Amino acid sequence: MRTLTTHRLLDCFREAVQERNTVSENILSSAYDEFLDYLLRLAKDEMPLLERLRHLYYLELELDTCLNMAKEIPGKYLHICLAKAAALVKTEIGLLHFSVEHPEYHTVPSLTKGKGPDLPPLYWKGSLVNLMELIASLDYSGLVTDGTGNRQSFASLVTAFESFFHVNLPKPYDLRADLARRKKSLSVLLPKLRETFEKNIVNCGIGK
């Protein structure tokens, strides 16, 4: 049967409840973390509200179907992940309705307004794979936080870089996985950045 939406976590649930295959807790945990990032990314997406709501309802339908089919499937962790994922989607639907009913809570004042001239638009000239290498490196380092010091999620970093460099990173999780399939070297951009940095930093300030 054709499904309405796809995600790695949903694929894990379908494999467990429809095909009766055992899915390890590590795989479920990893897929659940990606699903959480995906929902956060969807919440910040600029797609039309109706399209976002339709997508969330599709997710809700798929998860409810898996929940009903999983009643006789063993595996406590599977049921926990299913219940939490379904509850998260229902929460996002509720928040979306709340934002429509109370638009005053949806407007966030600009933090840079009145603090100087507008910055010129910036664009990324390199490949999307190399940009993902940079984003993944920052994500793994944990160096990027919000104003309260909380580490930013991978999805938040992707959204920020898309906005900053005016690019679109389709299927960012797949794009990040492509980095692990590089044959010659896992890192391409970072060595080039190090080389250009060390080559030019020695002359920084000379002649001024």
Summary of the structure (lengths in Angstrom):
residues: 208
radius of gyration: 21.1
end to end distance: 69.0
largest distance: 75.6
contacts: 489
relative contact order: 0.10
helix: 61%
strand: 1%
